[in-house]
Amino acid sequence: FTPFITEFFYQHLRKFKPSYAEAANGGGKTNPVMPGKSDSVHFLKLPEYDESRLNHAAVEAMEALQAVVEQGRNAREKRNISLRTPVKQVVAIIRNPSKNVVEGITGPLKNYILSELNAWEFTVVPQENHHDWVTLSLAPEFSVLGKKLGKKMKAVQAAVQALTHDEAVKVLEDGKIVIEEVELDASTELVSKLAFSKEGDNWEATESADGACVIALDCTQDQAIISSGMSRELINHIQQLRKGAGLDLKDLVEVFFHEEEGITSTEDAVAMNVEMLDAKFRGSVPLPERLAPSWRVPLKSDTVDVGGSKVTVAVCRPACAVKDDMDEGVKNVFATKEPSEFTAGEVFKVSVDGKSYELKEGED
């Protein structure tokens, strides 16, 4: 993929280089190779790394995004929640985040986090509210303090670890603390760590290795969450059927499904997520098989698992449908028609066995 997308970018950007004019009349295949002149990016050498052109703000925000996504996925695995099942909320508690990081992951990068973690909401907890979510603890940096503290190490360790959340926060704000008549530098001689402490069985959290970031997921599994997860499962099965039928993305189809007698869980899930399914399938929401016209033409079907229930799903050619109580002769006429033959609200007139009928698209 990368060579092709790189070539695509190059072919568009080379036109802005002064040397592009030299590519005429076969010049793009001759030496010396030059950006713009050369016919392919693969004729060129890799440019030398120029750190001055690095967008450090973008890198910092992207590293934060990667950390949030990685820890969020770990939290999902701890609770054994599939990525197809959405979670209500992802909460990030980050120790001393820069303004750039907060604005990045709650602004232009927010949708990436929601997409990667299949979440409905993402928030970053303000510093002043950290105490509602985490406990800050401190510990001596033994590798640095060994010689400095000597026999006082155990006493200092006990005193540092006994600090409350608020006391630990004050130490970091002051930048130092004095214990046993020894001043400790908070930035170089103490290690700080955040630990999730909010009550509630619905929360699952993971902490980063350095203790600077905690990601918590609201794992509440109510009917809205479950139905959304089932709809995503159905979407995945439909996509697989489309692929098996050799369809392209532009090919429109209709989808019908059949559940075991007495079970309506898939139909209920579809009803609760019509907007999502409508957007995914460009207006063709999957329907129960009982609503399918008898003259439908299945392209591919299979019995799959949706939310623990066996469901038969069929991908069909688009077909016209009429009301159940319509004359059989009229139904036979519509069995020969394509939906593309009609416009929205159009009145269709037909005569069958000497009897005239007028049917309006969208009503009859």
Residue pairs with C-beta under 8 A, 6 or more apart in sequence:
3 42
6 41
7 40
7 41
7 42
9 41
10 40
10 41
14 20
14 23
14 35
14 36
14 37
14 38
15 36
16 36
17 34
17 35
17 36
17 37
18 36
19 34
19 35
19 36
19 37
20 36
20 37
22 28
22 34
22 36
22 37
23 36
23 37
23 38
23 39
27 37
28 37
28 38
28 39
29 39
33 43
33 44
33 45
34 44
35 44
38 44
57 100
57 104
58 104
60 98
60 100
60 101
60 104
61 100
61 101
61 103
61 104
61 105
61 109
62 104
62 109
64 94
64 97
64 101
64 104
64 105
65 104
65 105
65 109
65 112
65 113
67 208
67 213
67 215
68 90
68 92
68 105
68 113
68 117
68 213
68 215
69 112
69 113
69 116
69 117
71 206
71 207
71 208
71 213
71 214
71 215
72 90
72 113
72 116
72 117
72 119
72 206
72 215
72 217
73 83
73 116
73 117
74 206
75 204
75 205
75 206
75 215
75 216
75 217
76 82
76 83
76 87
76 117
76 204
76 217
78 204
78 206
79 204
79 217
79 219
81 87
81 217
81 219
82 229
83 117
83 118
84 118
84 229
84 232
84 233
84 236
85 118
85 221
85 225
85 226
85 228
85 229
85 232
86 118
86 119
86 120
86 225
86 228
86 229
86 232
87 117
87 118
87 119
87 120
87 217
87 218
87 219
87 225
88 119
88 120
88 121
88 218
88 220
88 225
89 119
89 120
89 121
89 122
89 123
89 217
89 218
90 113
90 114
90 117
90 119
90 121
90 122
90 123
90 215
90 216
90 217
90 218
91 122
91 123
91 124
91 125
91 133
91 215
91 216
91 217
91 218
92 105
92 122
92 123
92 124
92 125
92 213
92 214
92 215
93 124
93 125
93 130
93 133
93 134
93 194
93 196
93 213
93 214
93 215
93 216
94 101
94 102
94 124
94 212
94 213
94 214
95 136
95 192
95 194
95 211
95 212
95 213
96 127
96 172
96 212
97 124
102 124
105 113
105 122
105 124
106 122
106 123
106 124
110 122
113 119
113 122
114 120
114 121
114 122
117 217
118 232
119 217
125 132
125 133
130 136
130 169
130 194
131 165
131 166
131 169
132 198
133 196
133 197
133 198
133 214
133 216
134 165
134 194
134 195
134 196
134 197
134 198
134 214
135 165
135 194
135 195
135 197
136 165
136 168
136 169
136 172
136 192
136 193
136 194
137 161
137 163
137 165
137 168
137 192
137 193
137 195
138 160
138 161
138 163
138 168
138 171
138 186
138 190
138 191
138 192
138 193
139 157
139 160
139 161
139 190
139 191
139 193
140 149
140 153
140 156
140 157
140 160
140 184
140 189
140 190
140 191
141 188
141 189
141 190
141 191
142 153
144 188
144 189
145 153
145 156
145 184
145 189
146 153
148 182
148 189
149 156
149 180
149 182
152 180
152 182
155 179
155 180
156 179
156 180
156 182
156 184
159 179
159 180
160 177
160 179
160 184
160 190
163 171
168 192
171 177
171 186
171 190
172 186
172 192
174 186
175 185
175 186
175 187
176 183
176 184
176 185
176 186
177 183
177 184
177 186
177 190
178 184
184 190
186 192
191 211
192 211
192 212
193 207
193 210
193 211
193 212
194 207
194 211
194 212
194 213
194 214
195 207
195 211
195 214
196 203
196 205
196 207
196 214
196 216
198 205
198 216
202 218
202 219
202 220
203 216
203 217
203 218
203 219
204 216
204 217
204 219
205 214
205 215
205 216
205 217
206 214
206 215
207 213
207 214
208 214
223 272
224 272
226 269
226 307
227 268
227 269
227 272
227 273
228 269
228 272
228 273
228 276
229 307
230 265
230 266
230 269
230 306
230 307
231 269
231 270
231 272
231 273
231 276
231 277
233 305
233 306
233 307
234 257
234 266
234 269
234 270
234 277
234 286
234 306
234 311
234 313
235 277
235 280
237 302
237 304
237 306
237 313
238 255
238 281
238 286
238 313
238 315
240 302
241 299
241 300
241 301
241 302
241 313
241 314
241 315
242 251
242 253
242 300
242 315
244 300
244 302
245 299
245 300
245 315
247 253
247 299
247 315
252 282
252 284
252 318
253 284
253 299
253 315
253 316
253 317
253 318
254 284
254 287
254 292
254 296
254 315
254 316
254 317
254 318
254 319
255 281
255 284
255 286
255 287
255 313
255 314
255 315
255 316
256 286
256 287
256 288
256 289
256 291
256 292
256 296
256 313
256 314
256 316
257 266
257 267
257 286
257 287
257 288
257 289
257 311
257 312
257 313
257 314
258 288
258 289
258 311
258 312
259 265
259 266
259 267
259 288
259 309
259 310
259 311
260 309
260 310
263 309
265 306
265 307
265 309
266 306
266 307
266 309
266 311
267 288
269 306
269 307
270 277
270 285
270 286
270 287
274 285
277 285
277 286
278 285
284 318
286 313
289 312
289 314
291 321
292 316
292 321
293 319
293 320
293 321
293 322
293 331
293 334
293 335
294 331
294 335
295 319
295 331
295 334
295 335
296 314
296 316
296 317
296 319
297 316
297 317
297 319
298 314
298 315
298 316
299 315
299 316
299 317
300 314
300 315
301 312
301 313
301 314
301 315
302 312
302 313
303 310
303 311
303 312
303 313
304 310
304 311
304 312
304 313
305 311
318 338
318 339
318 340
319 335
319 339
320 334
320 335
320 337
320 338
320 339
320 342
321 334
322 330
322 331
322 334
322 359
322 364
323 364
326 359
326 364
327 352
327 355
327 357
329 352
329 353
330 350
330 352
330 357
330 359
333 350
333 352
342 348
342 361
343 361
344 361
344 362
345 360
345 361
345 362
346 360
346 361
347 358
347 359
347 360
347 361
348 358
348 359
348 360
348 361
349 356
349 357
349 358
350 356
350 357
350 359
351 357
